[in-house]
Amino acid sequence: MSTDLHTGAPTVTLYGDRGELDSALSDELGRRGNTIHRITTPIGWLRSGTHAVIRIDTPAGEHALVQLASQDLPATHVVAVSETPLDDAESTRLGDLCRQCGDHHEVFLIWHPPFVIDVNEAMTLPGLRSVQSPGNLASTVADEVGVQAGRTSRPSFTSQVFAPHGEAPTAHG
């Protein structure tokens, strides 16, 4: 009888930082049987990666995505995650980078609201809500990693705005 706890789930490279969200992502993906490689410094894309969660709002993540988009590499499954920038130009820039990457890779971008919102800021920015916890977002990201793992990577780009539990997500294509 085997005591191997891995259920054939892919190895996932997580490009980000050492923050609360990355810890929640590692915990959730690990709980689902994935092996995790965490990259927290901007070293670029690991050529051996076939599944990645890329925090494009971190130096390590953005650098990896730029390199992945600019090189001729085998098709890869990518879940890109970013806090929604308050600056529209930055949001457009990051979205365009993900679209460019989607020309050769399967890219699913999840925008999320900040985890902690200053009360004064929330009052001046209508519609701005906080995510209930990084664990909620990590669960959604892990769900998408699982969906992607079940199929052959195909060039595509999809975008979604994360909604806390009980709200419908907003999809973009």
N, C-alpha and C positions, 0 to 999 in steps of 0.2 A: 504494500500500500504506500502510495506517495504522500509525502507531507508537504509537497510544493504548494504554496498558497497562490501562486500566480496562475491566472485563469486564461492565459493567452492574450491578456491586455497588452497594448503596445508600451514600449519605452517612450516616455514623453520628456522632451527637453523644455524646461521652463526658464525663459529669459525674463528677468525682472530684477527685484532687489530683495532685501531681507525683511521686508515689511509684513504687516499683518495679513494682507491679501495673499502674498506668496506663500506664507505659512499655511493658510487655509487651503490654497490650491494644492500644495504638496500633500497635506493631510487627506484631502478628499480624493485626489487621484490615487494616492497610495492605498487608501481604504478600498478602492475599486480594483486593486490588483496591478496598477501601473507601476513600473519602475520609473523613478524621476531623476533627471539630471538637472541640477539647478545652476544656472549661469547668472551671476550677479555683476559681472564687470563687462564692459563693452568690448568683447573679443571678437565679435562677429558670428557668423553662422557656422555651426558645426556641420560639416559635409555629411556626416553619418546619420543625421537626424531625418526621420520620416514622419514624425508626429511632434508638433510643438505647440506650446502655449506661449505667446509672445506678448508681454506687457509693453505695448508701444509707448506708454507714458513713462518709461524708464530708459536711461541711457543704454543699458544692455539690450533691452528689447528693440528699441528703435534701430540701433546699429545692426542687430541681427536681421531685421526685416529689410533694411536698406540693402544689405549685402545679398540676402536671398533674392530680392527683386532684380538685382543687377547682374546676377551670374546665371549661367546656363547649368542648372542643376536638375536632377530628377524631381518629378512632381512630388510635392509634400503636402501633408495635412497640417493646416495652421489654424489655430484659434487665437485671434488677436484680441487683446483686452485693453481698454483705456478708459480712464475717467474722462467724461465728456468735457473737453476744453471750453472755457468761458469765451475764448477768442475764436470767432468764426473762421478766421484765416488758418489758425492752427488745426481746427477740426477738419477743414477742407484739405489741408496738406497731408494730414495723417490718413484721411479717407482715400485720397488719391494714391498714396503710397501702397495702401492695402489693395486697391483696385489694380494697380500696376503689377503687384505680386500675384494677384488672381489671374493674370494672363497666362501663367504657367503652373500655378499651384492652387490648391483648394483652400480658400481663405474665408473664414467666418469671423467677422468683426463684431465684438460686443462692446458698446458704449455703456458706461454706468455712471450714475450720479456719485458725488462724493460720499464717503462713509460718514464723515463728520462735517456738519454744517454749522457755521457761526450763526447764532440766532439773528443777529442784525443783518447778516448777508441773506438769510432765508426770507426775511421780511421785504428786502429790496429786489429780490429776484423771484417773481411769481412762477409757480410751477416747479421750483427746485425742491426736491425731496431727497432724503438720504436713503441709502440702501440699508435694509434692516441689519445686516452684518456681512462681513466678508465671506462667511460660510455659505450664505444664500447664493452669492455670485459664484463662489467656487463650485457649488453643486451644479449650477447651470453650465459652467464651463466644462466640467467633467462629463455632463450629459452629452455635450456637443463632441467632445473628444471620443466618446463611445460611439456616437453615430458615425463620425468620420472613420473610425477604425473598422467599421463593418463594410466599407466599400473601397473600391479602387480610387485613388486620388485623381481628380479631374480638375482641369482649370476652371475656376469659378470664383465669384466674389459675392458674399451676402453680408448684410449689415443688420444689426438689431440693437435697439435700445433696451437695456436690461430693466425689467420692472420687478420691484420687490414682490414677494408672495402676495397673491390675491389680486394683482393687477395684470392686465394683458400686456405682453411685450409689443413694442413697435418695430415692425420689420421694414427694412429698406433693401432694395435690390440693385 
